[in-house]
């Protein structure tokens, strides 16, 4: 008689129930806000990145007894102030939001001149130099935050890691791994910086625009109508994002939107 060996099931063999999944999320959330007991009343900051259909929200938050306190925030609907009027939810826009948040919070804390971050990412050599500067920042007591992704699936190339990379290049110290950045090769276990650079500067949008122009001109006219209206050509997208990055670094402070006062006040009847 053939004996079957009993194999102990692992967590990969079955899905978590809704209750178990909620419990796992609670544990992760508690670990994000729990502070060491020897750091009494020291805020533990986290970088919270959230996405809607039309906006990207990035905030620096720390927990308190009365609730979460927002230190700084940045939104993709602010990017038109810096010269980006289209594509406010793609990977390149997520990078811009992370960069804007990092520069804004460092300027608020008067640390922007000491921690400039990485200005450009071109090659593997510069990435190594960037890691060296990051280690120096850690010794000097840089601003540190933990990434809070919420319920998003942390797949390779997810937009939440665009926010993370923008914040890192902006000068904020965030514990991370390169395994989920766009351009990471699972087989070689290495990040291709040129692929990630392409996504950072909207190279994937450029390639898609060129393909549609050749294969489906009608779809190109409808899909990229806002780009056409503003005279944005595929080859000018990289230069546009470079100007946006420079504008963010030049003036990261929040702008007050000008709203006209109402012509007539509403009258409420009781």
C-alpha positions as CSV (number, residue, x, y, z in Angstrom):
1,X,0.0,0.0,0.0
2,X,1.3,3.4,-1.0
3,X,1.7,5.8,1.9
4,X,1.1,9.5,1.2
5,X,3.3,11.9,3.1
6,X,1.3,14.6,4.8
7,X,2.5,18.1,4.0
8,X,1.9,20.8,6.5
9,X,-0.1,23.6,4.7
10,X,1.4,27.1,4.5
11,X,-0.2,30.5,4.3
12,X,0.3,30.3,0.5
13,X,-2.1,27.4,0.2
14,X,-5.2,29.3,1.0
15,X,-6.6,32.8,0.9
16,X,-7.0,34.9,4.0
17,X,-10.6,35.5,5.0
18,X,-11.9,39.0,5.3
19,X,-11.5,38.9,9.1
20,X,-8.0,37.6,8.9
21,X,-7.0,40.1,6.3
22,X,-8.4,42.9,8.5
23,X,-6.4,41.6,11.4
24,X,-3.2,41.5,9.3
25,X,-3.8,45.1,8.2
26,X,-4.3,46.2,11.8
27,X,-1.0,44.6,12.9
28,X,0.8,46.4,10.0
29,X,-0.9,49.7,11.0
30,X,0.1,49.3,14.6
31,X,3.7,48.6,13.7
32,X,3.8,51.8,11.6
33,X,2.7,54.0,14.5
34,X,4.3,52.2,17.6
35,X,7.2,54.1,18.9
36,X,10.0,52.9,21.1
37,X,9.5,53.5,24.8
38,X,12.8,55.3,25.2
39,X,11.7,57.9,22.6
40,X,9.0,59.4,24.7
41,X,6.7,61.8,22.8
42,X,8.9,61.6,19.7
43,X,6.8,61.6,16.6
44,X,7.1,58.6,14.3
45,X,6.4,60.0,10.8
46,X,5.0,58.1,7.9
47,X,4.6,58.9,4.2
48,X,1.0,58.2,3.3
49,X,0.3,57.9,-0.4
50,X,-3.3,57.5,-1.7
51,X,-4.7,57.5,-5.2
52,X,-8.1,58.5,-6.6
53,X,-9.4,58.4,-10.2
54,X,-8.3,62.0,-10.7
55,X,-5.8,62.9,-8.0
56,X,-2.8,61.7,-6.1
57,X,-2.5,62.5,-2.3
58,X,0.8,62.4,-0.4
59,X,1.0,63.4,3.3
60,X,3.6,63.3,6.1
61,X,1.6,62.2,9.2
62,X,2.4,61.2,12.7
63,X,0.0,59.6,15.3
64,X,-1.0,61.2,18.5
65,X,-3.5,60.3,21.3
66,X,-6.1,62.7,19.9
67,X,-5.6,61.4,16.3
68,X,-3.3,61.7,13.3
69,X,-1.6,65.0,12.7
70,X,-0.6,66.1,9.2
71,X,2.7,67.8,9.0
72,X,2.7,68.5,5.3
73,X,0.7,67.4,2.2
74,X,1.0,67.6,-1.6
75,X,-1.5,66.8,-4.3
76,X,-1.3,66.2,-8.0
77,X,-3.9,68.9,-8.7
78,X,-1.2,71.4,-7.5
79,X,1.1,70.4,-10.4
80,X,-0.5,72.8,-12.9
81,X,1.1,75.6,-10.8
82,X,4.5,74.1,-11.8
83,X,3.8,73.6,-15.5
84,X,2.2,70.1,-15.6
85,X,-1.4,70.4,-16.9
86,X,-1.9,66.9,-18.2
87,X,-1.3,63.3,-17.0
88,X,-1.9,64.1,-13.4
89,X,-2.3,60.4,-12.3
90,X,0.5,58.6,-14.1
91,X,3.9,57.3,-12.7
92,X,5.7,60.5,-13.6
93,X,3.1,62.6,-11.9
94,X,3.4,60.4,-8.8
95,X,7.1,61.1,-8.8
96,X,6.5,64.8,-9.0
97,X,4.0,64.6,-6.0
98,X,6.6,62.8,-3.9
99,X,9.3,65.3,-4.8
100,X,7.0,68.2,-4.0
101,X,6.1,66.8,-0.6
102,X,9.7,66.1,0.3
103,X,10.9,69.6,-0.6
104,X,7.9,71.2,1.1
105,X,8.3,69.4,4.4
106,X,12.1,70.0,4.4
107,X,11.6,73.7,3.7
108,X,9.0,73.8,6.5
109,X,11.5,72.4,8.9
110,X,14.3,74.6,7.5
111,X,16.3,71.6,6.3
112,X,16.0,72.1,2.6
113,X,19.4,73.6,2.0
114,X,21.2,70.9,4.0
115,X,19.3,68.0,2.3
116,X,18.9,68.6,-1.4
117,X,18.5,65.0,-2.4
118,X,19.2,63.6,-5.8
119,X,18.8,66.2,-8.6
120,X,19.1,63.8,-11.5
121,X,19.1,60.0,-11.9
122,X,20.9,59.0,-15.1
123,X,23.0,55.9,-14.5
124,X,24.0,53.2,-12.1
125,X,27.0,55.4,-11.0
126,X,24.8,58.2,-10.0
127,X,22.5,55.8,-8.1
128,X,25.6,54.6,-6.1
129,X,26.6,58.2,-5.4
130,X,23.0,58.9,-4.3
131,X,23.1,56.0,-1.8
132,X,26.4,57.4,-0.4
133,X,24.8,60.8,0.1
134,X,21.8,59.1,1.7
135,X,24.1,57.4,4.2
136,X,25.7,60.7,5.0
137,X,22.3,62.2,5.6
138,X,21.5,59.4,8.0
139,X,24.6,60.3,10.1
140,X,23.6,63.9,10.1
141,X,20.1,63.2,11.4
142,X,17.9,63.5,8.3
143,X,14.1,63.6,8.3
144,X,12.9,60.0,8.4
145,X,9.5,58.6,7.5
146,X,8.0,55.2,6.9
147,X,6.0,54.4,3.7
148,X,2.3,53.8,4.3
149,X,0.7,52.2,1.2
150,X,-2.7,51.5,2.7
151,X,-4.7,48.8,0.9
152,X,-2.9,49.1,-2.5
153,X,-1.3,45.9,-3.9
154,X,2.5,46.5,-3.9
155,X,3.2,45.2,-7.3
156,X,6.4,46.1,-9.2
157,X,6.1,49.5,-10.8
158,X,3.1,50.5,-8.8
159,X,2.5,54.3,-8.7
160,X,2.9,54.3,-5.0
161,X,6.6,53.6,-5.5
162,X,6.8,56.6,-7.8
163,X,5.8,58.8,-4.8
164,X,8.4,56.9,-2.8
165,X,11.2,57.6,-5.3
166,X,10.2,61.3,-5.6
167,X,10.4,61.7,-1.9
168,X,13.7,59.9,-1.7
169,X,15.2,62.2,-4.4
170,X,13.7,65.1,-2.6
171,X,15.9,64.4,0.5
172,X,13.6,62.5,2.8
173,X,15.1,59.3,4.4
174,X,12.7,56.4,3.8
175,X,13.6,52.7,4.5
176,X,13.0,50.9,1.2
177,X,14.1,48.2,-1.2
178,X,14.6,48.6,-5.0
179,X,12.7,45.4,-5.7
180,X,9.4,47.1,-6.5
181,X,10.7,50.1,-8.5
182,X,9.9,50.1,-12.2
183,X,12.7,48.5,-14.1
184,X,13.6,45.8,-11.5
185,X,14.5,42.5,-13.1
186,X,13.3,39.5,-11.1
187,X,15.7,37.1,-12.8
188,X,18.9,39.1,-12.4
189,X,17.6,40.7,-9.2
190,X,18.9,44.1,-10.3
191,X,17.3,47.4,-11.0
192,X,17.8,48.9,-14.5
193,X,18.2,52.6,-13.8
194,X,17.5,53.6,-17.4
195,X,14.1,51.9,-17.4
196,X,13.2,53.6,-14.2
197,X,14.4,56.9,-15.6
198,X,12.1,56.4,-18.6
199,X,9.1,56.1,-16.3
200,X,10.2,59.0,-14.2
201,X,10.3,61.4,-17.2
202,X,7.2,60.0,-18.9
203,X,9.0,57.9,-21.5
204,X,6.3,55.2,-21.4
205,X,3.8,57.9,-22.3
206,X,6.0,59.1,-25.2
207,X,6.3,55.5,-26.6
208,X,2.5,55.1,-26.4
209,X,1.8,58.4,-28.1
210,X,4.2,57.5,-31.0
211,X,2.6,54.0,-31.4
212,X,-0.9,55.5,-31.5
213,X,0.2,58.2,-34.0
214,X,1.4,55.5,-36.4
215,X,-1.2,52.7,-35.9
216,X,-4.4,54.5,-34.7
217,X,-4.4,58.2,-35.6
218,X,-8.1,58.6,-34.7
219,X,-7.6,57.1,-31.2
220,X,-4.6,59.3,-30.7
221,X,-6.6,62.4,-31.5
222,X,-9.2,61.5,-28.9
223,X,-7.0,59.9,-26.2
224,X,-4.4,62.7,-26.2
225,X,-6.7,65.6,-27.0
226,X,-5.5,67.6,-24.0
227,X,-1.9,67.1,-25.1
228,X,-2.7,68.2,-28.6
229,X,-4.7,71.2,-27.4
230,X,-1.6,72.4,-25.4
231,X,0.8,71.7,-28.2
232,X,2.6,68.9,-26.3
233,X,4.5,66.6,-28.7
234,X,5.9,63.2,-27.8
235,X,9.5,64.3,-28.0
236,X,8.9,67.3,-25.7
237,X,7.5,65.3,-22.7
238,X,10.9,64.6,-21.1
239,X,11.8,68.3,-21.2
240,X,8.5,69.2,-19.7
241,X,9.0,67.0,-16.7
242,X,12.5,68.4,-16.2
243,X,11.1,71.9,-16.1
244,X,8.5,70.7,-13.6
245,X,11.1,69.2,-11.3
246,X,13.2,72.4,-11.4
247,X,10.1,74.5,-10.6
248,X,9.2,72.3,-7.7
249,X,12.7,72.6,-6.2
250,X,12.7,76.4,-6.8
251,X,9.4,77.0,-4.9
252,X,7.8,74.1,-3.1
253,X,5.6,76.1,-0.8
254,X,1.8,75.6,-1.1
255,X,-0.1,78.1,-3.1
256,X,-3.4,79.5,-2.0
257,X,-6.0,79.2,-4.7
258,X,-7.7,82.5,-5.5
259,X,-11.5,82.2,-5.3
260,X,-13.9,85.0,-6.2
261,X,-16.3,85.9,-3.4
262,X,-19.9,85.0,-4.0
263,X,-22.0,87.7,-5.6
264,X,-24.9,87.0,-3.2
265,X,-24.9,85.4,0.2
266,X,-27.2,82.5,0.6
267,X,-30.1,83.2,2.9
268,X,-31.1,80.4,5.3
269,X,-34.7,80.3,6.5
270,X,-35.5,78.5,9.8
